[in-house]
Amino acid sequence: MFFRDLKHPLISDDPDRVDRLVTICHDPYVAVEGAHAFVLCTEWDMFKTLDFTRIYDSMEKPAFAFDGRIILDHDHLHDIGFHVETIGKVVGPRKFTIPATPPPC
């Protein structure tokens, strides 16, 4: 079942809180204006071809890109100036990795 209304009772038990905390934009360029970060949580092709220089230029700095589906060109985003974070993969100039499980005691 797909819900477009984030205030639907199956989605939220506090519709006023949704109104206070969530802004829905139909234009990704408008959505990031003045933001410090964007989070990508979909594999939709339209998000792969956005003008990320334009996005970076409209954002506050430092600017962060959180790629939850690992579909973006992270080298390109770094070259523009983004701090890039992903889920499930270490990206960038880091010299360490976080183990998937803690070491035994």
N, C-alpha and C positions, 0 to 999 in steps of 0.2 A: 504494500500500500504506500502511495506517495502523497505527501502532504506539502502543499505550497504555503500554507498558513502556519507560521511558527507559533501562533497563539492557540492552535487547535488543542483541545484537552488531552489528546494522546501525546502531544509534543511537550506542552508546558502546563503546569498547574498554576502559573502566575503570569497571565497575559500582560499585566502592567509592567512587570520586570522586563519582558521581551521588548515592549515599547521603549523603555528607558535605555536598554543596553544594545539593541540591535538596529542597525540601519541597513536596509536592503537597497542596493544600487543595481540598475540594469546595465550600466556601463562600467567596465572594469577600470577605465582610466579615471573616472569620477570617484570610484570606490577607494582608490589609493591616495588621492590628493591629501597631502598633509599627514599621512600615516607614517609610522616608523617601520611597519612590516606588512607583508601580505602572506597569506597562507593558501597554498594550492592543495586541494584535497580531492581532485578529480583528474581523470585521464582524458578529458574532452580535448580534442585537437585544437579548438579555438584558443586555448590558453598557451599552446606551444608557440603560436605565431604572433603574440602580442609584441608591441614595440617597447621592449624593456628599458631602453634608454629614456624614452618618454616617461615611462612609469617612474624610473629612478629620479629623473629630474623634478618630478612633481611631489616627491616624498620628502619628509624630514630626514635628516641625517643624524646618526647612522641609519642606514636603510637595510632591512633584513628581508630575505626571501626564504620562506619555509616551504620546501617542496615535499609534500607528503606522499606523492606518487612517483617521485624520482623520474620525471619526464622532461625537465628543463635542461638547458645547456648550462651547466654550472660554471664552466670555465668562462663562458661569455658573460654570465651574471657577475662573476668575480671581476672580470675586466672592466665592466661598467662601474663597479664600486660596491655592489651588494655584499653583505655578509650572508652566506648561504648556509642553511641548515636543512638536513633531511631526516627522515625517519628510516632507520635500518641501514644507513650507510654513512660513513664519515667522509666529508667532502672538504677540500681546501688544504691549506698549508699546515694543518695539524700534524704533529709528530707522534701522536699516540692514538690508540683505539681503546674503546671501552669494552671490556669482556662481556659476552652475552650472559654469562653466569658468574657469580662471585667465586673466587678461589676457595678451595676447601680450608676449613679451620684447622 
